[in-house]
């Protein structure tokens, strides 16, 4: 009887152990399925992150290229500005030279006007002197004429 009980207990132990094995296999299957799902989810996340990184890298490249374009345009703008400043400085220099020339011409004009006034004044003086001399010569001529007439009448 002792042996039967031991046999019965051994059979119950075997059944219990078999049940536990089935439970463990099911648990392992579930765990493996969960693990597979987790790995699949992680792979999807990694793939999405890679796509996101690639997209961000493309945007970064576009922005870098745009920055290069803007810097090039700014350099062109600076170069154009420098060129315009040089042209402006050249124009200022020419204007200064013209202002100096105008000033010199004004001084010459003023001098010429003074000379003209002096010449006109001198001409007026000459006219006046000439008129006086002519008047004096006429008077002398008339006096000489009268003398001739007087001398002729005396003969």
Helices and strands as residue ranges (DSSP letters): H 2-154
